[in-house]
Amino acid sequence: GIASHILAKTGAGNMTLFAFDAGQGLTEHTSPFEAFIIVLEGDVTLTIGGAAVHAMPGTVTRMPANVAHAVDAIRASRLLLVMLRDRTAS
């Protein structure tokens, strides 16, 4: 399955730990916020704006705001999502 746990949440953004079993993922979606994925463990394919990125432990990948993205775990994986909010935007 998929598990998530919010580690920190402020007006400037949040940090969420995700755990995926092999074969699990998140379907394509968008977010109005800039984000970074840091692969802590495992092996995933990140699809960002239609381009596939193979990510392994230590990989840091930027996901621009308003660009469709998806996650597919090839093996059991743990990811840290760092989402940045623009506090000046309305």
N, C-alpha and C positions, 0 to 999 in steps of 0.2 A: 504494500500500500504506500501511501504518502502521508507523512507527518510534517507538521510545521509548528514552530515555537517562536514567538516574538521575543527577542532578547532585549531590545531597546526601542522605544518609540518617543519621538519628540516632534515639535512643530517643524523641525528641519529635516526630518526623515525617520527611517526605522531600519533595524537590522533583524532579519528573520532567518532562522536556521531551518532548512528543509532536508528531509530524509526521504529517499525514493527507493523502493525495491526495484530490482532488475525488471525492465519492461514497462515500468510506470513512467508517468510524465505529466506535464501540463499542456493542454491543448493551446493552439495559437490564440493569443489575446494581445491587447495593447494596454498601456498605462500612460497617464499624462505626466509621469515623472521619470527623470533620468535614473538609471539603476546600474549596479554592478553585481555580477555573479562571481563568487570566488569558490572554486571547487576544492573542497577539503578532503574528500575521499571518493573513490569510485571512478566512473567513466560515463560521461554524458555527451549527447549531441544537443547543442543549442542552435535553434534556427531563428535568425534575426533578420527581418526584412527579406526573407526568402533565401538567405545564405546560411549554409550549415557550418557550424564551428564545432570541431571535436575538442572537448575540454577534459583534462585530467587534473589530478591534484596539483595545486599551485597555479592553475590557470585563472587569470582574472579577465573577465569579458564585460565590456560596456554594452548596455542596452539603452539606446537613445529613447527619449520620451516619444510617445505616439507612433512607434514603429512596432509592427506585429512581431511577436516572438513566442517560442515554444520550447519546452524542455522534454527530452527523452532520455531516460536512464538506460544505458547499455548494461551496466552492472549496478548493484546496490551502491547508492551514492549519497553523500551529504554535501549540501551547498549552503553558502552564506549569501543571502540577498541583502544588499545595501541599497536602499531607496533614498534618493535625495529629493526633497521638496523645496521649491522656490518660495520662501516665505514672503517675498515681495510681490509675487503674482497674485492676482485676485480672481 
